[in-house]
Amino acid sequence: MDPIERVEQIFADSIEVKTRSATELPEMIATAASLVADCLINGHKIISCGNGGSAADAQHFSAEMLNRFEMERPALPAIALTTDTSTLTSIANDYHYNEIFSKQVRALGQSGDILLAITTSGGSPNIIKAIEAAHERDVSVLLLTGKDGGEAANMLEEGDIELRVPSQITARIQEVHLLIIHCLCDLVDRKLFG
């Protein structure tokens, strides 16, 4: 395939997944944003985690909360569990890589907080362990997935929310995850600050 045609095809595929997502996900995104806003109103925090591109998304969300999104406003409490290399490597070295997020959730998570867990496949063992730890700590889970939701989707409890992108392609799922994050930030800002 010609490189220009390939780029055009990637754009078309991305648009198609976003169009499907725009039909399937808005109500759940609005519900999730309301859950996040209520968490913050009640003095709690958002804890986020993911691997690879999903780690970058977790950090992106945290940065938007702590700094600002599109309006000037006070900082909002959010922590990305992916950013402290000393903690990550010590847990992975002393215990197991699968524990890098769950140990942090057990230490930092408090009843009323939200875990924003991001996994395109729903099968990341360290995300699954983080969800288990969140439930132990009475922390709600907001799960961003794709494909069939994987084991992570099957672990959700009442009050948890899954936002599943209707795609099997990791890159397309990640593109929509970023858009979902921006939607969440926008709706949270509007609910909290008008």
C-alpha positions in Angstrom: 0.0 0.0 0.0 1.2 3.5 -0.8 2.3 5.4 2.3 -0.2 8.2 1.7 -3.0 5.7 1.2 -1.9 3.9 4.4 -2.1 7.2 6.4 -5.6 7.9 4.9 -6.7 4.4 5.9 -5.4 4.9 9.5 -7.3 8.2 9.7 -10.5 6.5 8.3 -10.2 3.7 10.8 -9.7 6.1 13.7 -12.7 8.1 12.6 -14.8 4.9 12.3 -13.9 3.8 15.9 -14.6 7.3 17.2 -17.9 7.4 15.4 -19.0 4.1 17.0 -17.7 5.3 20.4 -19.7 8.5 20.0 -22.8 6.4 19.6 -22.1 3.9 22.3 -20.3 5.7 25.1 -21.6 9.3 25.8 -24.1 8.3 28.5 -21.5 6.2 30.4 -18.8 8.9 30.0 -21.2 11.4 31.5 -22.0 9.0 34.4 -18.3 8.5 34.9 -17.6 12.2 34.9 -20.3 12.7 37.5 -18.7 10.0 39.7 -15.3 11.7 39.4 -16.7 15.2 40.2 -18.7 13.9 43.2 -15.5 12.1 44.4 -13.6 15.4 44.2 -16.4 17.4 45.8 -16.4 15.0 48.7 -12.7 15.6 49.4 -11.3 12.5 47.8 -8.8 11.8 45.0 -8.4 10.0 41.7 -5.6 7.4 41.5 -4.7 6.4 37.9 -2.6 3.6 36.4 -1.8 1.8 33.2 1.1 0.3 31.2 2.9 1.7 28.2 0.7 4.1 26.3 -2.0 3.6 29.0 0.6 4.8 31.6 1.0 7.9 29.5 -2.8 8.3 29.5 -2.9 7.9 33.3 -0.2 10.6 33.7 -2.0 12.8 31.2 -5.2 12.6 33.2 -3.4 13.4 36.4 -1.7 16.4 34.9 -5.0 17.8 33.6 -6.4 17.5 37.1 -3.5 18.8 39.1 -2.7 21.7 36.7 -5.7 22.6 34.6 -7.6 21.5 31.6 -9.1 24.3 29.5 -10.0 26.8 32.2 -8.2 28.4 35.0 -9.3 26.7 38.2 -7.8 25.3 41.5 -5.8 22.1 41.3 -7.7 18.9 41.8 -6.3 15.9 43.7 -5.0 13.2 41.3 -2.1 10.8 41.5 -0.6 8.7 38.6 0.9 5.5 40.1 3.2 5.2 37.0 5.5 8.1 37.7 7.7 7.1 40.7 10.4 5.0 39.2 12.0 4.2 42.6 8.7 2.8 43.9 7.9 0.9 40.7 11.3 -0.7 40.5 11.6 -1.5 44.2 8.2 -3.3 44.2 9.0 -5.1 40.9 12.4 -6.2 42.3 11.4 -7.1 45.8 8.0 -8.6 45.1 6.7 -8.9 41.5 5.9 -6.6 38.6 2.2 -7.6 39.0 2.2 -5.8 42.4 3.5 -2.4 41.2 0.1 -0.7 41.4 -1.7 -2.8 44.0 0.8 -2.0 46.7 0.5 1.7 46.0 -3.3 1.5 46.0 -3.3 -0.3 49.3 -1.0 2.4 50.7 -2.6 5.5 49.2 -6.2 4.5 48.4 -8.9 5.6 50.9 -12.6 4.9 51.0 -14.3 7.3 48.6 -11.4 7.6 46.2 -11.5 6.4 42.5 -9.0 4.2 40.7 -8.8 5.1 37.1 -7.4 1.9 35.6 -6.5 1.9 31.9 -5.9 -1.2 29.9 -6.6 -1.7 26.2 -6.9 -5.5 26.6 -8.4 -5.8 30.1 -5.8 -8.5 30.8 -2.9 -6.7 32.4 -2.1 -8.6 35.6 -0.9 -5.5 37.4 -4.2 -3.7 36.6 -6.2 -6.7 37.7 -4.3 -6.7 41.0 -4.9 -2.9 41.4 -8.6 -3.5 40.9 -8.5 -6.1 43.7 -6.7 -3.7 46.0 -9.1 -0.9 45.2 -12.1 -3.1 46.2 -10.3 -4.1 49.4 -9.9 -0.3 50.2 -13.5 0.6 49.3 -12.1 2.5 46.3 -14.4 2.7 43.2 -13.0 1.7 39.8 -13.4 3.6 36.6 -12.0 1.2 34.0 -11.0 2.2 30.4 -10.7 -0.9 28.2 -11.2 -2.1 24.6 -11.5 -5.4 22.8 -13.8 -7.6 25.0 -12.9 -5.9 28.3 -10.9 -8.9 29.5 -10.6 -10.2 33.0 -10.6 -6.7 34.4 -14.1 -6.0 33.1 -15.4 -9.2 34.8 -14.0 -8.0 38.2 -16.1 -4.8 38.4 -18.5 -4.4 41.3 -21.6 -2.3 41.9 -20.7 1.3 41.6 -17.7 0.7 39.2 -17.9 1.8 35.6 -16.3 0.4 32.5 -15.8 2.5 29.4 -15.0 0.0 26.6 -13.9 1.3 23.3 -15.5 -0.8 20.5 -12.3 -1.9 18.7 -9.8 -4.7 18.6 -6.9 -2.5 17.6 -4.7 -1.2 20.4 -3.8 2.1 18.7 -7.4 2.9 17.9 -8.4 2.1 21.5 -5.7 4.4 22.9 -6.8 7.2 20.6 -10.3 7.0 22.0 -9.1 6.6 25.6 -7.4 10.0 25.2 -10.6 11.5 23.9 -12.6 9.9 26.8 -10.0 11.5 29.2 -10.6 14.9 27.7 -14.3 14.4 27.9 -14.0 13.5 31.6 -11.8 16.6 32.3 -14.2 18.9 30.4 -17.3 17.6 32.2 -15.7 17.6 35.6 -14.6 21.2 35.2 -18.0 22.2 34.1 -19.7 20.5 37.0 -17.3 21.9 39.6 -16.6 25.3 38.2 -19.4 26.2 35.7 
